[in-house]
Amino acid sequence: MYVLSTEVYNEGMKYTDAFYVATKFCMVQCDSEHSSLRVTAEIRYIKSVYGFIKTFIEKNSHTYIENGVNEQVRRLEKQQKTQ
């Protein structure tokens, strides 16, 4: 089993100092030819923010997280096809 934990902090935009995204990648070998990858991501708040700002942060963060995970899956599938 391999586990990779990351924390991504952003800067340069309003409210980016109020939160960060914690992501965990867990890869487990199922057998000699197959493995499983589980990705979890969580928005963690450093500062208190208003409800409508929190909704905005979460909506946009979830979109970027989903796009990033989907891109990683595409890369893994492409790598698998070349082997």
Sine and cosine of phi, psi and omega as CSV:
sin_phi,cos_phi,sin_psi,cos_psi,sin_omega,cos_omega
0.00,0.00,0.68,-0.73,0.08,-1.00
-0.85,-0.52,0.71,-0.71,0.03,-1.00
-0.77,-0.64,0.77,-0.64,0.05,-1.00
-0.83,-0.55,0.85,-0.53,0.03,-1.00
-0.93,-0.36,0.70,-0.71,0.02,-1.00
-0.76,-0.65,0.42,-0.91,0.15,-0.99
-0.76,-0.65,0.84,-0.54,-0.04,-1.00
-0.92,-0.38,0.86,-0.51,0.05,-1.00
-0.94,-0.33,0.70,-0.71,0.00,-1.00
-0.95,-0.30,0.29,-0.96,0.05,-1.00
-0.49,-0.87,0.26,-0.97,0.09,-1.00
0.99,-0.11,-0.09,1.00,0.03,-1.00
-0.75,-0.67,0.36,-0.93,-0.01,-1.00
-0.89,0.46,0.67,-0.74,0.05,-1.00
0.96,0.27,-0.02,1.00,0.02,-1.00
-0.93,0.36,-0.28,0.96,0.06,-1.00
-0.99,0.12,-0.02,1.00,-0.06,-1.00
-1.00,-0.07,-0.19,0.98,-0.08,-1.00
-0.41,-0.91,0.21,-0.98,0.18,-0.98
-0.57,-0.82,0.25,-0.97,-0.01,-1.00
-0.93,-0.36,0.84,-0.54,0.06,-1.00
-0.98,-0.19,0.81,-0.58,-0.03,-1.00
-0.81,-0.58,0.62,-0.79,0.04,-1.00
-0.78,-0.63,0.80,-0.60,0.07,-1.00
-0.94,-0.33,0.82,-0.58,0.00,-1.00
-0.82,-0.57,0.89,-0.45,-0.01,-1.00
-0.91,-0.42,0.77,-0.63,-0.02,-1.00
-0.81,-0.59,0.74,-0.68,0.08,-1.00
-0.99,0.16,0.85,-0.53,0.00,-1.00
-1.00,0.09,-0.69,0.73,0.08,-1.00
-0.40,-0.92,-0.19,-0.98,-0.10,-0.99
-0.92,0.40,-0.32,0.95,-0.04,-1.00
-0.87,-0.50,-0.07,1.00,-0.09,-1.00
-0.74,-0.68,0.54,-0.84,0.10,-0.99
-0.62,-0.79,0.24,-0.97,-0.02,-1.00
-0.84,-0.55,0.68,-0.73,0.04,-1.00
-0.85,-0.53,0.82,-0.57,0.06,-1.00
-0.89,-0.46,0.77,-0.64,0.00,-1.00
-0.87,-0.50,0.80,-0.60,0.10,-0.99
-0.83,-0.56,0.60,-0.80,0.01,-1.00
-0.68,-0.73,0.57,-0.82,-0.06,-1.00
-0.59,-0.81,0.69,-0.72,0.10,-1.00
-1.00,0.02,0.84,-0.55,0.00,-1.00
-0.91,-0.41,0.78,-0.63,-0.06,-1.00
-1.00,-0.05,0.71,-0.70,0.04,-1.00
-1.00,-0.10,-0.60,0.80,-0.01,-1.00
-0.84,-0.55,0.38,-0.92,0.07,-1.00
-0.97,0.24,0.68,-0.74,0.04,-1.00
-0.74,-0.67,0.41,-0.91,0.03,-1.00
-0.90,0.44,0.44,-0.90,-0.05,-1.00
-0.82,0.57,-0.71,0.70,-0.03,-1.00
-0.94,0.34,-0.50,0.86,0.07,-1.00
-0.95,0.33,-0.65,0.76,0.03,-1.00
-0.87,0.49,-0.68,0.74,0.04,-1.00
-0.87,0.49,-0.69,0.72,0.02,-1.00
-0.88,0.47,-0.73,0.69,0.01,-1.00
-0.86,0.50,-0.74,0.67,-0.06,-1.00
-0.92,0.40,-0.67,0.75,0.01,-1.00
-0.87,0.49,-0.77,0.64,-0.03,-1.00
-0.94,0.35,-0.64,0.77,0.02,-1.00
-0.90,0.44,-0.69,0.72,0.01,-1.00
-0.88,0.48,-0.63,0.78,0.04,-1.00
-0.88,0.47,-0.74,0.68,0.00,-1.00
-0.92,0.40,-0.62,0.78,0.04,-1.00
-0.89,0.45,-0.74,0.67,-0.01,-1.00
-0.88,0.48,-0.69,0.72,0.03,-1.00
-0.89,0.46,-0.65,0.76,0.01,-1.00
-0.91,0.41,-0.68,0.74,0.03,-1.00
-0.91,0.41,-0.69,0.73,0.03,-1.00
-0.88,0.48,-0.63,0.78,0.04,-1.00
-0.91,0.42,-0.65,0.76,0.04,-1.00
-0.89,0.45,-0.66,0.75,0.04,-1.00
-0.88,0.47,-0.69,0.73,0.03,-1.00
-0.86,0.50,-0.67,0.74,0.01,-1.00
-0.91,0.41,-0.66,0.75,0.03,-1.00
-0.90,0.43,-0.67,0.75,0.03,-1.00
-0.90,0.43,-0.65,0.76,0.03,-1.00
-0.90,0.44,-0.68,0.73,0.03,-1.00
-0.89,0.46,-0.64,0.77,-0.01,-1.00
-0.90,0.45,-0.62,0.78,-0.02,-1.00
-0.93,0.35,-0.43,0.90,-0.02,-1.00
-0.99,0.12,-0.14,0.99,-0.03,-1.00
-0.99,-0.11,0.00,0.00,0.00,0.00
